[in-house]
Amino acid sequence: MDYQFTMTPRLIAIAVIGFILLLFLLLALGFQIGLQWEADETRQQTNTTAASQPVFPVGLPTIPAAPALGIPAMPMTAAPSTLAPLGGAISPPTANPTGK
C-alpha cells in the first residue's frame, strides 16, 4: 500500500501560514529575551554605580513659618462651584433674568 503525497493548494497555504507563524513566534521570543537582558544589565549597572558613589548625609532646608515672613495667614475657603453636579440635569437660563 503506497501513499502518494500531493501538494494541493490547501496544503501549500497551510505550510505558508505555519511558516509565517513560526517566524512571528521566534521574533516575539527574541524580543522578550532582549528585554530580559536589558533589564538585567540595567539592574547590574545601577547596583555598580550605587556601590561606587559615596553617601553624604544631607539635611533638608528648613522653611520658616508664614508669620515669620510677615505674610498674614489666610483661611482656606472653597470657591463656589459653577459646574453642574455629576449625573444632574442642566437647566437652561431664564429668558428674562430681570423678571419683568
N, C-alpha and C positions, 0 to 999 in steps of 0.2 A: 504494500500500500504506500503510494507516494503522495506527498503533499506538495502542490505547486504554489509557490509564493508569488503572487502577482501584486504589482504596485498600482493600486487603484487610486483615483484622485482623493478619495476619502482617507486612505491610509497615508498619503503624502501630506494632506492637510493636518492630520493628527501628529505626524512626525515634526512638521514645521512648528506647530503650536507648542509641542512639547519641548523643542529645542529653544524656542524663544522664552518659555517659562523657566527653563533651566538657566539660561543666561541671566534673566532677571533675578532669580534667586541667588545666583553666585555674586551678582553685583550688590544686592542687598546685604549679603553676608560680609562681603569685603568692606562695605560702608560701616557696618556695625563693628567690625574688628578695628577699623581705623579710628572710630570714635572711642573705643575702649583704650587703644594705645595712647591716643591724645590725652585722655583723662588721666591715665597712669603717669605720663610724662609731666603733665601739669602739676599733679599732686607731688611728684618727686621733686620738681623744681621749687615749689612753694616750701616744702619741708627743708630743702637745702638752703634757700635764702633766709628762711626764718631762723634756722640754727646758726647761720653765719653772721647775722646782724646783731650788734649789741643792743641790749634793752636798757633804756634810760628812763627812770621814773619821772614823769611829767605831771605836774599838778594842773588842775583846771583853773582858768582865771576866775576870779570872783567878780560878780556883778553887784554893784551897790543897789540898795533898795530904791524905789522911786522917790520917797520923801527926801532921801539924802541928796538927790539930784535937783530938788526944788520943783519937781513935777507933781501937781496935785493928783491924788488918787481919785479916779472917776469910777463910779459903779458901772458894771457891765449891764446894759439893758438891751433887750432884743428889739430889733426893728419890726414894725408891723409887717406882716406878710401880705403881699399883693398877689400871690399866686392862688389859684383855685385848689381846694383840697383834693387829694387823690381819690379818684372814683366819684367825685361830686360833679353835679351839673353846673355849667357856667350860665348864669342868667345874662341876657343881653342888657345893655344900658338903657335907661329910660329915654323915651323920645324927647321929653321936655323936662330937663333937670331942674328948672326953676319952679315947677309945679303950677304954672299959670296956663 
